Each structure stands twice: as structure tokens, then as C-alpha cells.
Amino acid sequence: MSTTHFPVAIIGGGLGGLTASRTLHVNGVESAVFDLETGPEARTQGGMLDIHEENGQKALHAAGLHDDFLKIVHEGGQAMRLLGPDGTVHVAEEDDGTGARPEVDRGRLRDLLLSSLPDGTVHWGRKVTGARPLGEGRHEVAFSDGSMITTDLLIGADGAWSRVRPLLSDAIPAYTGISLVEADLYEADTRHPRSAAVVGGGFFIALGHERGFLAHRETDGSLHVYTALKADEAWVDTVDFSDHTAAKAEVLAHFHGWDEGLRGLVADAETLTPRRVHALPVGHRWDRAPGVTLLGDAAHVMSPFAGEGANLAMFDGAELALAVAAHPGDTEAALTAYENALFPRSEASAAESATSLNTMFGADGLVRMAEFFTNGPDGGR
């Protein structure tokens, strides 16, 4: 099978890789994106994202998509409720439209980015099996279908378990001690009115006893729920999630004595998917290597409890693209400028995420989060 050359190759078609490709495109630099999924509809794209003014929205401005983004924002999605295990509401904020972190459906945001790229930019069904340097900053990338490409600039945007990262770093994401069980309750207002009333119109948290629930009201009227538990890394493997009834019982055993309205977020769920939360070390960085860099989770995967992951991935992608456009013909100058800014900002966000995890799932997590949302900047949101 022949090898094709692409001047700029982005591995991973998530939000970060697509933002990089789009921002390169608007600055006159074309790229190719390679994604392991078979197509844009291969799987659902997860729940809601709050897109922060200071990074995610800046990335959308750089990509020339901010006005289109505002058209798909979930009105009312910045509302927030914090409850205790007994169902008592400790903090409730309405969405008055003035917040700096509007909510958007991840899938619709990805569709916006995909539709903004020239036809043929994304190459689907291309799972990377390895990459190696060829010298002078060029790299070869091999795929599971037997095909290969070469590139002058290799960008690893391929997530926590990146196949590009080993070119730069030996670091491997470590288990944080928190496991999530992701759940969906469809058509909540009509099929699950109790749960709909508990969650409200936007973002929802219930905390206590070093565990909790996090949920969003989706734009389609469904509820997307994450049950968070402090658990051994092997706990997920002890539960048969193919047995829906038994899995619900196993999860709910951790919430004995909690308010029945809160327990209903699991008891009435129509899907259950377990996920372990992993993170790279705070301050992860690498020595400059010619012709290759990382962005998003490939560079700095962290816990989701500060809401920075998608925002940073998009900001990384935009900043990398702008650096490349600002240094035509000098890839190393572009990558040096990008990484010099990347490392300190990702370290700060990773530290914030680690602190947030410890705060939320500490012994006094409910009290501390109530104080944060009441006294923090912008009400903590």
C-alpha cells in the first residue's frame, strides 16, 4: 500500500483537533485530520459543555465560528442547583443570560466544527497503530488498515491514551480514585418527571459522604447523569453492567439512605456506562522534539471536575494553529512558542482540576462547594 504525504497531519477528530484544523484553514494553512471512528455518526458525543469566555470562546473566535456557536447555545443551561444527600437545596441559581459560560451540546458543537471544514479534510476509520520519526522533523504514521502517511507536522490530538504522546513523553495517565457511572434518562419531563424536577433546567450537583451525582438537562429534554464514587480501580470490573437491574442495585448500594429523588437518577436510568477517571501528572511537559506536538487530553488529560477539558483542548488547537500561521516556514519556532504557553496554562488548570476533585469528594465536600458557588468568581460558575 502506498504512503501519502500530508504537510500537516492531525491525529484525532475531537473538539481540539477540529478546532486546530479549522483555525489553520481560516489562516490559509490546510491540514488533514485522521480519526479512528468510522464516521461522524459512529457514536454519541456525550453531554453538555459549558464553554468558557477565557478559553473555549476565544478559540471559537479564532476559528471564525463564535457567532454560529451562539446560535446553538442551550438557553437556560447556565442554571445551577447544589443539593445534599437528603434532597435539601443548598444553592440555586437561575440563568439570567449574563453568564460567561453558556452551555452547548457537545455533539452540536462538534457538528459545527466539522461542517466548517473543506470536504475531505477528515479521514474516518483511521486508527493509529504507531508513529516514528524520519528525521528533519518528518514523521511516518501507520494505521490499522495497513495504510501509512508521512507528514512535516504531526499533531497528537488523540486523547488520554494518545498514540502520538510516546514520541515525546513516557507519561501514562493514572487512575484518580474516582469512577463514574454515566446514565441517560430520556424525555425527562414526561417519562421521568420526578428526576426532571430534581435536576432543574441546567447543571445539577448532589454531594455527600465522598460521593455524588452530577447532571445536565440536555437540549433534547433528556437528563445526562454522572454518578461519582470513590472506588478502587478494579471496582468497575466487579459489576456486570450488561445486567441492568443488578448494575443499578450495585451502584445504588453506595447511596443507601439518600433521598429517593436522588436515587431515582440511577434507578430510573435507561443506560448505564462505567468510566474510570484518569489524569496525567500535574505539570506534565516534554522536551521539544522536531515536527511533533500534542494538544488537549493527549497533552494534559485531567479530571473533569473543573470543567476545563474541552475548553483547553479547543484553546490549545486554536493557539497552535495561530502559532503555525504566525511562523510560516518555521515549524520549530511555531511549536516552541505554542508549548511555552501551553505548559504553564495546562499546569494551572490541571492543579485546579485536582483540587476540585479533592474538594468535591472530601469529607466536607458539600459545605465547601456551597461556599464556592456562593462566594467564588461569577458565583463559582
C-alpha positions in Angstrom: 0.0 0.0 0.0 1.4 3.4 -1.0 2.3 6.1 1.5 0.7 9.5 1.1 2.3 12.7 2.3 0.4 15.5 4.2 2.2 18.6 5.2 0.1 18.9 8.4 -1.5 15.8 10.0 -3.8 16.0 13.0 -4.4 12.7 14.7 -7.9 12.8 16.4 -11.1 14.4 15.3 -12.4 15.6 18.6 -13.0 19.2 19.5 -9.4 20.1 19.9 -8.2 18.6 16.6 -11.1 20.0 14.7 -10.5 23.5 16.2 -6.9 23.3 15.2 -7.8 22.3 11.6 -10.5 25.0 11.3 -8.2 27.7 12.6 -5.4 26.6 10.3 -7.9 26.7 7.4 -9.0 30.3 8.1 -5.4 31.3 8.2 -4.6 29.7 4.8 -3.0 26.5 6.1 -4.6 23.2 5.1 -4.4 20.1 7.2 -5.7 16.5 7.2 -7.5 15.0 10.3 -7.4 11.3 10.9 -9.9 9.8 13.3 -10.5 6.2 14.4 -14.3 6.4 14.2 -16.0 5.1 11.1 -17.8 8.4 10.6 -19.3 11.4 12.3 -22.4 9.5 13.4 -20.4 6.5 14.7 -21.3 7.2 18.4 -23.0 9.7 20.5 -20.7 12.6 21.6 -21.6 12.9 25.3 -23.4 15.5 27.3 -23.4 19.3 27.7 -20.3 21.5 27.9 -20.0 25.0 29.4 -17.8 27.0 27.1 -15.7 29.4 29.0 -15.2 33.0 27.9 -11.5 33.0 28.6 -10.5 30.0 26.6 -13.2 27.9 24.7 -14.9 31.0 23.4 -11.6 32.6 22.4 -10.9 29.5 20.4 -14.2 29.8 18.6 -13.4 33.5 17.8 -10.1 32.4 16.3 -11.9 29.8 14.2 -14.4 32.3 13.0 -17.3 30.4 14.5 -18.3 32.3 17.6 -21.5 33.8 16.0 -22.6 30.4 14.9 -21.8 29.0 18.3 -24.2 31.5 19.9 -27.0 30.1 17.8 -26.7 26.6 19.3 -26.3 27.6 22.9 -28.7 26.0 25.3 -30.8 28.8 26.7 -31.3 28.4 30.4 -28.5 25.9 30.6 -26.4 28.0 33.0 -28.9 27.5 35.8 -27.3 25.5 38.7 -28.6 23.5 41.7 -26.5 22.0 44.5 -28.2 19.5 46.8 -27.3 17.4 49.8 -28.0 13.7 50.3 -31.3 14.4 51.9 -32.5 16.4 48.9 -32.1 19.8 50.5 -31.2 22.6 48.0 -28.1 24.4 49.3 -27.5 26.6 46.2 -29.9 27.5 43.3 -29.0 29.9 40.6 -31.1 30.9 37.6 -29.8 31.5 34.1 -30.3 35.2 33.5 -28.4 35.2 30.2 -25.5 37.2 31.6 -23.1 34.3 32.5 -19.8 33.8 30.8 -20.1 30.1 30.4 -23.0 29.2 28.1 -23.9 25.5 27.8 -23.9 23.7 24.5 -24.5 20.1 23.4 -21.1 18.5 22.6 -22.4 16.8 19.6 -23.8 20.0 18.1 -20.5 21.8 18.7 -18.6 19.0 17.0 -21.0 19.2 14.1 -20.4 22.9 13.8 -16.7 22.4 13.6 -17.0 19.5 11.1 -19.3 21.5 8.8 -16.8 24.4 8.8 -14.0 22.3 7.2 -13.4 21.7 3.5 -14.8 18.4 2.2 -12.3 15.6 2.6 -10.4 17.1 5.5 -11.4 14.4 7.9 -10.3 10.8 7.1 -12.5 8.4 9.0 -11.8 4.9 10.1 -8.1 5.5 10.5 -6.9 4.0 13.8 -3.2 4.8 14.5 -1.1 1.8 15.4 2.2 3.6 15.7 4.3 6.6 14.6 8.0 7.1 14.2 10.4 10.0 13.3 12.0 10.0 9.9 14.5 12.8 10.6 14.4 16.6 9.9 11.0 16.9 11.7 9.2 14.5 9.4 7.2 11.5 10.8 5.5 8.4 9.5 2.2 7.3 10.9 0.8 3.7 10.5 -2.9 2.8 10.6 -4.7 -0.5 11.5 -5.9 -0.8 7.9 -2.3 -1.1 6.7 -2.0 2.4 5.3 0.7 4.9 6.1 1.2 8.6 5.8 4.1 10.9 6.2 3.9 14.5 7.5 6.0 17.5 8.2 4.0 18.5 11.2 2.4 15.8 13.4 -0.2 16.9 15.9 -1.4 14.5 18.5 -5.0 15.4 19.4 -5.9 11.7 20.1 -7.0 11.9 23.7 -5.9 10.4 27.0 -4.4 7.2 25.5 -2.6 9.0 22.7 -0.5 7.0 20.2 1.4 10.1 19.4 2.4 11.0 23.0 5.1 8.3 23.3 7.2 10.2 20.7 7.5 13.0 23.3 6.8 11.6 26.8 6.8 8.3 28.7 4.0 9.6 31.0 0.8 7.4 31.3 -2.5 8.7 32.8 -3.1 7.4 36.3 -6.3 6.5 38.0 -7.6 9.3 40.2 -9.5 7.2 42.6 -12.9 8.3 41.2 -15.1 6.2 39.0 -18.2 7.5 37.1 -21.3 5.7 36.0 -22.8 7.6 33.1 -26.6 7.4 32.7 -29.3 8.8 30.5 -33.0 9.5 31.2 -34.8 10.3 28.0 -37.8 12.6 27.6 -37.4 13.5 31.2 -40.4 15.9 31.6 -42.9 13.2 30.5 -41.2 9.9 31.3 -39.2 10.9 34.4 -40.9 14.0 35.9 -39.5 13.4 39.4 -35.9 13.4 38.1 -36.6 16.3 35.8 -37.8 18.4 38.8 -34.8 17.3 40.9 -32.3 18.4 38.2 -34.0 21.5 37.1 -33.2 23.4 33.9 -29.4 23.3 33.8 -26.5 21.9 35.7 -27.0 19.9 38.9 -24.8 18.5 41.7 -25.6 16.5 44.7 -22.8 15.7 47.1 -22.2 14.0 50.4 -20.2 11.2 52.1 -17.4 11.4 49.5 -19.7 10.6 46.5 -22.4 12.3 44.5 -24.3 12.9 41.3 -23.6 15.4 38.5 -26.2 16.0 35.8 -27.2 18.3 33.0 -30.5 19.0 31.3 -29.9 18.3 27.6 -31.2 20.3 24.7 -33.4 17.4 23.7 -35.1 17.3 27.1 -33.2 14.3 28.4 -31.1 14.2 31.5 -27.4 13.2 31.3 -26.2 11.9 34.8 -22.8 11.0 36.2 -22.7 9.1 39.4 -19.3 9.6 41.0 -17.8 7.2 43.5 -14.5 6.9 45.4 -13.7 3.3 44.4 -10.8 1.0 43.8 -9.6 1.0 40.2 -10.9 -2.6 39.9 -14.4 -1.8 41.1 -15.8 -1.3 37.6 -14.8 -4.8 36.7 -16.7 -6.3 39.6 -20.0 -5.1 38.3 -21.8 -6.7 35.4 -23.1 -3.6 33.6 -24.7 -5.9 30.9 -27.2 -6.8 33.7 -29.1 -3.5 34.0 -31.0 -4.4 37.1 -28.1 -5.8 39.0 -25.8 -2.9 38.0 -28.3 -0.4 39.3 -28.5 -2.2 42.6 -24.7 -2.2 42.9 -24.5 1.5 42.2 -27.4 2.4 44.5 -25.9 0.4 47.3 -23.4 3.3 47.6 -26.3 5.7 48.2 -28.2 3.9 50.9 -30.2 6.5 52.9 -30.0 9.2 50.2 -33.2 11.0 49.2 -35.3 8.8 46.8 -35.5 11.6 44.3 -31.7 11.5 44.0 -31.6 7.7 43.9 -34.1 7.8 41.1 -31.4 9.3 38.8 -29.9 5.8 38.8 -33.0 3.7 39.5 -34.9 5.2 36.5 -32.0 5.4 34.1 -32.2 3.9 30.7 -28.5 3.5 30.1 -25.5 2.8 32.4 -21.9 3.2 31.3 -19.0 2.9 33.7 -15.9 5.2 33.3 -12.7 5.4 35.3 -11.3 9.0 35.7 -7.6 9.2 34.8 -5.2 12.1 34.8 -1.6 12.9 33.7 0.7 14.3 36.3 0.1 18.0 37.1 2.7 19.9 35.2 3.2 17.2 32.5 5.6 18.6 29.8 8.2 17.3 27.4 11.4 18.4 25.7 11.0 20.0 22.3 11.2 17.3 19.5 11.2 18.4 15.9 8.0 18.3 13.9 5.6 16.9 16.6 3.4 18.2 19.4 0.3 17.5 21.4 -2.9 19.2 22.4 -5.9 18.6 24.6 -6.1 15.4 26.6 -3.1 13.9 24.8 -1.1 16.7 26.4 -2.8 17.2 29.8 -5.7 14.9 30.5 -7.2 15.8 33.9 -10.3 15.1 35.9 -13.5 16.7 34.6 -14.3 18.4 37.9 -13.2 21.9 36.9 -14.9 21.8 33.5 -11.7 22.7 31.7 -11.0 19.7 29.4 -12.9 20.6 26.3 -12.2 24.3 26.7 -8.5 23.7 26.9 -8.5 21.3 24.0 -10.1 23.9 21.8 -7.9 26.7 23.0 -4.8 24.5 22.5 -6.0 23.8 19.0 -6.6 27.5 18.2 -3.3 28.7 19.8 -1.3 26.0 18.0 -2.9 27.0 14.6 -2.2 30.6 15.2 1.4 29.9 16.1 1.9 27.9 12.9 0.3 30.7 10.9 2.5 33.3 12.6 5.7 31.5 11.7 5.3 30.5 8.0 8.1 28.1 7.0 9.5 27.8 10.6 7.6 24.9 12.3 10.1 24.8 15.2 9.6 28.4 16.1 5.8 27.9 16.0 5.9 24.8 18.2 8.3 26.4 20.7 6.0 29.4 21.0 3.0 27.2 21.4 4.5 24.9 24.0 6.0 27.8 26.0 2.4 29.0 26.6 0.8 25.5 26.7 2.8 24.2 29.7 2.1 26.8 32.3 -1.6 27.2 31.4 -2.2 23.4 31.4 -0.4 23.0 34.7 -2.6 25.6 36.3 -5.8 24.0 35.0 -4.6 20.5 36.0 -3.9 21.7 39.5 -7.3 23.4 39.7 -9.0 20.1 38.5 -7.1 18.0 41.0 -8.0 20.4 43.8 -11.7 20.4 42.7 -11.8 16.6 42.8 -10.4 16.6 46.3 -12.8 19.3 47.4 -16.0 17.8 45.9 -15.3 14.3 47.2 -13.7 15.2 50.5 -15.5 14.7 53.9 -16.9 18.3 53.8 -17.4 18.5 50.0 -21.0 19.7 50.2 -20.1 22.6 52.6 -17.0 23.6 50.6 -18.8 23.6 47.2 -21.7 25.6 48.6 -19.2 28.2 49.8 -17.5 28.1 46.4 -20.7 28.6 44.4 -21.9 31.3 46.8 -18.6 33.3 47.1 -16.5 32.3 44.1 -16.0 34.4 40.9 -19.2 34.7 38.9 -20.9 32.7 41.6 -18.4 30.0 41.1 -19.5 29.3 37.5 
